[in-house]
């Protein structure tokens, strides 16, 4: 199996400019890490250009690899369980650029061993910046809104 977890971990190098806001404080984005703590859960997020994926990995997971296409990866971890395992949920979202163009994000679940990811594609133009809002919920009480900004660049 193509280890998406290993590839994503290698891609996360702290160079992304992100901010986030909790569901209780949507209007004041804060600079922070790439996860939002919501009770016992961490909702991890990252947005990257698809060109950082190998063609084989992109094909395996049905991700269109293009200089003008990015992807958003969400994972939900349960911090109260040993090993902080990934848990299932429902993920939805939207992205709005600086001119107000709305992109509805359609997340699909990917399971790879113990890892669970929610992946959505997002088309972009060179230097296009989006405010991205993602809602993650599950039957165990998670109801988290993550908000961050991401600027994409064409290779």
C-alpha positions in Angstrom: 0.0 0.0 0.0 1.2 3.5 -0.7 1.7 5.1 2.7 -0.2 8.4 2.5 0.6 9.0 6.1 4.3 8.9 5.5 4.1 11.1 2.4 1.9 13.7 4.2 4.2 13.7 7.3 7.2 14.4 5.0 5.3 17.3 3.3 4.4 19.1 6.6 7.5 21.2 7.1 6.0 24.2 8.9 6.2 26.5 5.8 2.5 27.0 5.4 0.9 30.2 6.6 -2.1 29.2 8.5 -4.5 30.6 11.1 -7.4 29.1 12.8 -10.4 29.9 14.9 -12.5 27.8 17.1 -16.2 27.4 16.6 -16.7 29.8 19.5 -14.4 32.5 17.9 -14.9 32.5 14.2 -14.2 36.2 13.7 -10.7 36.3 15.2 -8.3 34.0 13.3 -5.2 33.2 15.3 -1.8 32.1 14.2 -1.3 28.5 15.4 -0.4 24.9 14.8 -2.0 22.8 12.2 -4.7 21.4 14.4 -7.6 22.6 16.4 -8.2 21.1 19.9 -11.9 20.4 20.4 -12.6 18.6 23.7 -11.0 15.2 23.6 -10.3 15.5 19.8 -7.7 17.1 17.7 -8.7 18.0 14.1 -5.6 18.2 12.0 -5.6 20.1 8.7 -3.2 20.9 5.9 -3.7 22.2 2.3 -1.1 21.5 -0.3 -0.7 21.5 -4.1 -1.3 18.1 -5.6 2.0 18.3 -7.5 3.7 17.3 -4.2 2.0 13.9 -4.5 3.6 11.2 -6.7 1.5 10.3 -9.7 1.1 6.8 -8.3 -0.3 8.1 -4.9 -2.6 10.6 -6.6 -3.9 7.9 -8.9 -4.4 5.4 -6.1 -6.6 7.8 -4.1 -8.4 9.5 -7.0 -6.7 12.9 -6.6 -6.3 14.9 -9.8 -2.6 15.9 -10.0 -2.2 19.3 -11.6 -0.3 22.6 -11.2 -3.6 24.2 -10.7 -5.1 21.8 -8.2 -4.6 21.5 -4.5 -5.9 19.2 -1.8 -7.0 19.6 1.8 -6.3 16.8 4.2 -8.2 16.5 7.5 -7.7 13.9 10.2 -9.5 13.5 13.6 -7.6 12.1 16.5 -8.9 11.0 19.9 -6.5 12.3 22.5 -8.1 10.3 25.4 -7.3 6.9 23.9 -3.9 5.3 24.1 -1.8 6.2 21.1 -4.2 9.0 20.0 -5.8 7.0 17.2 -7.6 8.4 14.2 -11.4 8.2 14.4 -14.1 8.4 11.8 -16.4 11.4 11.5 -18.2 13.5 8.9 -16.2 16.4 7.3 -17.6 19.2 5.2 -16.3 22.5 4.2 -16.0 25.5 1.9 -13.3 27.8 0.7 -13.7 31.5 -0.3 -11.0 33.4 -2.2 -10.4 37.2 -1.9 -12.9 38.1 -4.6 -15.6 36.1 -2.9 -15.6 33.0 -5.1 -17.0 30.1 -3.2 -15.7 26.5 -3.6 -17.8 23.8 -1.8 -15.3 21.1 -0.6 -16.4 17.5 -1.1 -14.4 15.3 1.3 -13.9 11.6 0.8 -12.8 9.3 3.5 -9.5 7.3 3.0 -8.6 4.5 5.3 -5.0 3.3 5.3 -4.3 0.8 8.1 -5.1 2.6 11.4 -5.0 6.0 9.7 -8.2 7.8 8.5 -8.0 10.9 6.2 -10.6 13.1 4.7 -9.4 14.6 1.4 -11.0 17.3 -0.8 -9.7 18.9 -4.0 -9.5 22.6 -4.6 -8.7 24.3 -8.0 -6.7 27.4 -7.8 -4.8 30.1 -9.8 -1.3 31.3 -9.1 -1.0 33.1 -5.8 -4.7 32.6 -5.1 -5.5 32.8 -1.4 -8.5 31.1 0.3 -10.1 31.2 3.6 -11.0 27.6 4.3 -13.6 26.5 6.8 -14.0 22.8 7.7 -16.6 21.3 10.0 -15.8 17.9 11.6 -18.5 16.1 13.6 -18.9 12.6 14.9 -21.4 10.6 17.0 -19.3 10.9 20.1 -19.9 14.7 20.5 -17.3 16.2 18.2 -18.6 19.4 16.5 -15.6 21.5 15.5 -15.2 24.3 13.0 -11.6 24.9 11.8 -10.8 28.1 9.9 -7.5 28.8 8.2 -6.1 30.7 5.2 -3.9 29.2 2.5 -2.3 30.7 -0.5 -1.5 28.4 -3.4 1.3 28.8 -6.0 1.6 27.3 -9.4 4.8 25.3 -9.9 
